[in-house]
Every structure is written in structure tokens, then in C-alpha cells.
Amino acid sequence: MDLIGLADGENSVVIRVLGRHMQGVLPWHDSLDAEVVIASGFAGGRLSMCLAREDLDSWAHALDALAAGRDVGWMDDGRNPEVRIEVRGQRGVPVVTVEDTPASGTLVSVPVRVTAGWVDEQRDRLRQVRENWPSEVIETAPNAYEWRR
């Protein structure tokens, strides 16, 4: 299932959720294994990542900013590749940049011609991810976890 799916036939940036990171193991049960896949006529690549519930929440806030026409940076905590979206990038086309700061230091930027309603499409993807992998773990005290009832 794709959390992010931006494509125009030439270039694409996809963040694909693969499943739970460590299903049934507290506290990792709610973390999700994912990968970012970038494809263009010039460059392409794939990076593994692990999404926490907080990452999904911050993506929801980033979508609000994008809907308001503001640029965003998502997952800039050094734990995963950072994703930046510049709304009015090259020739008015949004530019998506993925930077693998924690590992290789590689940076790839691709312009993606988005269609009207693209932010709402991403919100639908986020909703689907949350429905398929609901939060089932709660933190009852610092570093103490239990199953949500």
C-alpha cells in the first residue's frame, strides 16, 4: 500500500508501506516497514525506512501545509530519509527531494507534475494506511508499553 504516490508518467516518488516492523512485539508492533522508490528517466533508487506513528501524524500536518501552498520537509529527524516537497519548484512544477542523510548522504530531486486534488489523494492514502495498520500499542509510562484494549 502506498502512503505517498506522486507520479506523472515521467517521474515518480512513492513511499510504499510493506507491513508491521515487528508484529506482536512491544513497542515495535505499531511501527511500519516501508520503502521510498524514486523513478525518473535520469535517476532511480530505493531506500528502506521504518515509520513510527508520529511520522504518520507529521505527514498529516505536512499535507495541511501543502494544501495551503507551503513547502514542506518531512522526516527530518535523521532517522529516515528526509522528504521535501517544494510546491512551486522548477517552472511551477512541484519538486520532490529525497535525501538519505542517515546513510549514504545521497540526494535526489525530481519534478512531478501533479493533478488537481493531489493533496486530497495523499490524504486518502494516509487514511487507508491508518485503517489497515491501526494503532494497537499505548505507552503507559516512559518506555513502558501495553496493548490497547
C-alpha positions in Angstrom: 0.0 0.0 0.0 1.4 3.4 -0.9 1.4 6.1 1.7 2.7 8.6 -0.8 2.2 8.2 -4.6 3.3 11.1 -6.8 3.7 10.3 -10.5 3.3 12.0 -13.8 4.3 9.3 -16.3 7.9 10.6 -16.4 8.9 10.8 -12.8 7.6 9.3 -9.6 8.1 9.3 -5.9 6.4 6.5 -3.9 6.5 5.6 -0.3 5.2 2.0 0.0 4.2 0.5 3.3 5.3 -3.1 3.5 3.8 -4.1 6.8 4.4 -4.0 10.5 8.0 -3.7 11.6 7.9 -6.4 14.3 4.3 -7.6 14.5 3.3 -8.7 18.0 6.4 -7.3 19.7 6.1 -4.3 22.0 6.8 -1.5 21.4 7.6 -2.1 17.7 4.3 -3.5 16.7 2.9 -0.2 15.5 6.0 0.8 13.5 5.8 0.1 9.8 8.4 -1.1 7.4 8.4 1.0 4.2 10.5 1.9 1.3 10.8 5.1 -0.8 11.0 4.4 -4.5 12.1 7.1 -6.9 12.0 6.7 -10.7 12.8 9.1 -13.5 14.4 9.0 -16.9 17.7 10.2 -15.3 17.9 8.7 -11.8 16.2 6.0 -9.7 16.6 4.4 -6.4 15.0 2.6 -3.4 15.6 3.1 0.3 14.3 1.2 3.3 12.7 3.1 6.1 10.7 2.4 9.3 7.7 4.7 10.0 6.5 5.4 13.5 3.0 6.6 14.4 4.4 10.0 14.9 5.7 10.0 11.3 2.1 9.5 10.1 0.9 12.3 12.3 3.6 14.7 11.0 2.7 13.6 7.4 -0.9 14.7 8.1 0.4 18.1 9.2 2.6 18.3 6.1 -0.4 17.7 3.9 -2.2 20.6 5.6 0.8 22.9 4.8 0.9 21.6 1.2 -2.9 22.3 0.8 -2.2 25.9 1.9 0.5 26.2 -0.8 3.5 25.9 1.6 6.7 23.9 1.0 7.3 21.0 3.5 10.1 18.9 4.9 9.0 15.6 6.4 11.0 13.1 8.5 14.0 15.5 9.0 14.9 13.8 12.3 17.9 11.9 10.9 16.3 8.5 11.4 14.9 8.1 7.9 15.5 9.6 4.5 14.1 13.2 4.6 11.4 14.1 2.1 11.0 17.7 1.0 8.3 19.0 -1.4 8.7 22.4 -2.9 5.2 23.3 -4.2 6.4 25.9 -6.8 9.6 24.3 -8.0 11.1 24.1 -11.5 8.9 26.0 -13.9 6.0 25.9 -11.5 6.1 22.1 -11.2 6.4 20.7 -7.7 9.8 19.2 -6.9 10.2 16.3 -4.5 13.6 15.8 -2.9 14.6 12.7 -1.0 17.8 13.0 1.0 19.4 9.9 2.6 21.1 11.8 5.4 21.4 8.8 7.8 23.2 6.5 5.5 24.6 7.4 2.1 24.1 11.2 2.1 22.7 10.9 -1.4 20.1 13.5 -2.5 17.7 13.1 -5.5 15.3 15.7 -6.7 12.6 15.1 -9.2 9.9 17.4 -10.6 6.5 15.8 -10.6 3.5 17.3 -12.5 0.7 16.8 -10.1 -3.0 16.9 -11.0 -5.7 18.9 -9.2 -6.7 17.3 -6.0 -3.3 15.7 -5.4 -3.2 16.6 -1.7 -6.6 15.0 -1.2 -5.3 11.9 -2.9 -2.4 11.7 -0.5 -4.8 12.2 2.5 -6.8 9.3 1.2 -3.6 7.2 1.1 -2.8 8.2 4.7 -6.3 7.3 5.8 -6.0 3.8 4.1 -2.7 3.2 5.8 -4.1 4.0 9.2 -7.2 1.8 8.6 -5.0 -1.1 7.5 -2.5 -0.8 10.3 -4.3 0.8 13.3 -2.5 1.9 16.4 -2.7 -1.0 18.9 0.1 -0.1 21.4 0.0 2.6 24.1 2.8 4.0 26.1 1.6 3.9 29.8 4.8 5.5 31.2 8.2 6.4 29.7 9.4 3.2 27.9 6.5 1.2 29.3 4.1 -0.2 26.7 0.9 -2.3 26.6 -1.7 -3.4 24.2 -4.6 -1.0 23.6 -7.9 -2.6 24.7 
